[in-house]
Amino acid sequence: MATKTTKRSTRDGRGTRISAPLTIVMWVVVLIYALPLIWFLLSSFKPGSELFSYPLSILPREWTFQAFIDAWDRVDFARYFLNTAIVAISTTVLTVFFSACTGYALAKYDNRGTRIFFVCILATTMLPTEVILNPTFSVIRDLGLYNSLAGIIVPSVLTATGVFMFRQFFLTVPDDLLHSARIDGASELAIFFRIMLPLAKPILFTLAIFSFQWRWNDYIWPLIVLNDPKWYTLQVALRSIVGAENIDWPILLGASVISILPLVLVFAIFQKYVLNADVSAGLKD
């Protein structure tokens, strides 16, 4: 017994000696990545005269909220927030729903046609976004969706990433669960909405966070589709702050910080569902 205890203590000691340096290295990496973000956030509380004063300092010498006030008044954030929220929320809801439907069909209705369709969907991930901008714009223009929020929403409804995530998850759900539900008289829609979607809740919330982030930060496509400033999203509006020669850095920093607050809020609300959800609920051991 004493020998086993000694061996266990030796292994614990070795594990501690190995994990301690790795932990230090990881904290150093975290600080390296966090430093620009911390500098960006703290700089938004500095007056313009302090941003480029020498020597540079991370903490503001004089704390001020004037940059946020000026940004809100001059950039018309209420309108741009509403436009961006409509695009992000609508696209997220549609993306999650249609990705779940497509992933379920590809996972549980297995035949040659669905397999070919799945390969075609995955093939789109090998195409850079820039390659499909021109044909996508042509389709949106011909549909009469140019210079409208619908022109931003429609092309982003279905993503290969979302379909792949749901398909791989639904493949792990035993077919016996579906057969039992059919024997009990459940319809296909009831099986999908009352059994499959609740089981896929972790995937649902994860894709929702990603989709909301993608659409909220999208810049290239809204810049191409939107021509009227009243339909601008936040990222396009922020670009208008940057002049040809002069940049109002305090306003740009304040507006940028305001624009990321919804992303932080969404993640803070939904991350507990992603991190704490039981992914294997309802599955066989």
N, C-alpha and C positions, 0 to 999 in steps of 0.2 A: 504493500500500500504506500509506504514511504517513497519507494522508487517511482511509482506512478505520479505521486504528487510532485516529486522533484522534476520529472520530465515535463509535467504540465507547466510548472513554474518556469522552466527553461524556455519552453515554447512561447509562453506569455512574454518573457523578457525579450526574446528575439523579435517577437511581433511588435513590441513597443519601440524597440530600437530602430526597426525598419519603418514603422508608420510615422514616427515623429518627424524625420526629415522630409518625408513625402507630404505630410501635413503643412510643414513650413513652406515647401515649394508651391503647394496649391494656394496658400494664402498670398504668396508673392504674386502668383499669376492673377489672382482675383484683384489685388491692388493695382496691378498694371492695367487691367481692363477697366477697373472702376475709376481710376484717376481722371481720365478725360471726361467721363460722365459727371463726376463730382465737380470738376472745374467748370463744366458747362452750366450746371445747376447754380453753383455759387456765383458765377459771373453774371447771371441774370439779376442778381440783387445788388450789383455794383452800379454806380453812376457812370455815365459815358467817359468822364475824365479819368476814371480809375482803371478802365479796362486795359489800357496800353501804357499805364504809368510804370516807371522803373524805380525800384525793383518790383517784379511781379509778385503778387501774393495770392494764395488760394482763397483765404477768407477776406470778405469785403472789409475795408477800413470804415466805410460808411454804408450801412444797410439802407436800402431804399426799395420801394415797390413801384416807383414811378414808371419803370419800364413796362410792367404789366398793365398799368392804367393807360399809358400812351398806346400800347399795342392794341388793347381792347377798343379804344376810341378811334384809332386811325385805320385799323384793318377791317372793321365791320365784322367782328368775330361771330356775332349772332347769326348772320346770314350764312357765313361759311361753315360754322359749326352745324347748322341745320342741314345744309346740303351734304356735308360729309357724313353726318349721322344717318340721313336717309339712305345714302349709298351703302355705308358700312353695314347697317342693321338689315336692310332689305337683302343685300347680297349674302350676308351671313346666314340668314334664315333659309333662303332658297338654296344656298350651297349645301348646308347640312342636310336639308330634306332630300334633295335630288341625289346627293352623293350616297345617302343612306339607302334610298330606293334602288339606285343602280348597283351599289355594292351587294345588297341583299339578293337581287336578281342574278348577279354574276356568281354569287357563292352557292345559292341553293337551287338554281335552275340550270344545272350543268348540261350543256350540249355543245356541239361543235360551233354553232353560231355565236353563243355567248362567249366562248373562249376566243374566237377570232375578234369579237368586239372588244374584249378586254385587252387583247394585244394591241389593237388600234388605239385604245385610250392610253395605254402605257407608252406607245410610240410618240405621243405628243410631248412627253416629258423630255425627249431627246432633241426637240426643236427649240432653239433660243426664242425668247419672246419677240426679239426684233424681227425675226423671220416672218412671223405671222401678223405683224402689225398692219402691213399694207392690205392683205386680203381681208382681215377683220374689219379694218376701217371701211373698205369698199362695201362690205355687207351691211354695216351699220348705216352708212350713208344711203344706200339703196333702200333700206327699210324705213328711212325717214327719221332715224334716231339721232342724227348728228346735232350737236349743241343741245343735248338734253341729258338729264341724269339717267334716263333709261338706257342711253347709249353706253354708259359706264357699267350699269348693272348687268345687262343681258349677257355680254361676252364672258362674265366672270362667274356665272351661276354654277357651272359644273367644272370641277377641277379633277385632274387625274390623281392628285395626292389624296383628296377626300375619298374618291371611289376606291382607291387601293387600300386605304386605312379601314374602311368599312368592310370591304370584301375579305380582307385577311382576318378581321375579327369574327365575321359571321361564319367563316370556314371552321372556326374552333367551336361553334355551337353545335352540339350533337343533333343529327337529323332525327333521332328518336324523340326529341322534344317537340319537333314540328309534327311528326307523325301522331304523337299522343294528342296534340291539340286538334289535329284534323279529325281524329277518331271521336273526340269530344264534341265535334260539330263546329269548331271555330273556322271562320272564313279566312281567306288569305290576307285580307286587310286587317282582320282582328289579330291574326298571328303576327303580322308585321308591327302594328301599332301597340299591341298589348303585351307582346313577348319579346320580340327582337329589339325594338328601340329601347325599352327599359334596360335590357341587358347591355346595350351598346352605349349607355350613358357616359362612361369615361371617354370613349372615342368621340361622342357627340360634342361634349364640352371642349375637348382638346381641339377638334377641328373648328369649333366656333371661335375659340380664342385666336387660332392662327388666321382664320378667314377675316375676322374683324381687324386684326392687325394688318393683314395684307391690304385690305381695301382702305383702311384709314390712312396708311402711309403711301398709297399708290400715287404716283406723280406723272409718269410718262403717258399713260393712257388718258387720264383726264385732260392733260395738256393738249393732246391731239384732238380729242373729241369736243372739248368745250371751247367756245369762242366768245360767248357773252359773259362778262364778269359777274353777272348776277347768279350764274350757275357754278362758279368756281368752287372747288373744294379747298380744304385748308392748305394742302401742300402746294397747289398752284397759286393760291393767294399769298403764301409765304414767299414764293419766288418773286412776286411783284414788289416785295419790300426791297429786294436787292436792286439798286440802281445800276446804271451803266458805269458810273464812275465812283459814286459815293454810296456807302452802306451805313445805314443807321443801326449800328450794332446793338445798342440797348433795346430798341424795339424788336429787332430780329431775335435776340435771345429771349426776351420776354414772351413774344408770340410763339416761339418754338417750345418753350416750357409749357405754356398753356395748351398747346396742341397735343402734347403727349399725356396730359392728365387723364383723358378718357381711356387710353390704353392701360395705364397703371390701375385705374379703377376697375376696368373689366377683368384684368388678370387677378386683382385682389379678391374680387367677388367669386370668380369661377375656378380659381386654382385649387381650392379645397376639394372641389368635386373631382378634379383630375388626380390630385395627389392622394386623396383618401378613399376614392371609390374602389370597390372590390371588382377588379376586372374579370375575375374568374367566377363571378356569381352565376349560378345556374349551370355551370359546366361540370363535366365529369372529372374526377381525379385522375 
